[in-house]
Amino acid sequence: MSTLFQVEKISQKYAVSAEEFIRSSVITNLKEKQRLFQIERFEILARYQASNAEELNQKITEGSAPEHPAWEDLIEVKNIEQEINEIENDIGIL
């Protein structure tokens, strides 16, 4: 049996259309990915006792955070924030 057939069968069990069942499943999956990115972002910022990328950048500039590896971590935080925003946009599309 195909996966799509199984999804249709399971969605009927819960009295939801297959399309809505898939849509809500995708949204749930995206929110979980977003949550994991947010945890990673928080862990990086916590190393430097910063609440956001701008604050981390300021600490690096002022010298209260070491340039290495803080610059790499700052780049990672910005990339994570971009991923979080893209996920939010994808959820909005659905």
Buried (B, 14 or more C-beta within 10 A) or exposed (E): EEEEEEBBEEBEEEEBEBEEBBEEEEEEEBEEBBEEBBEBBEEBBEEBEBEEBEBBBEBBEEEEBEEEEBBEBBEBBBEBBEBBEEBEEBBEEE
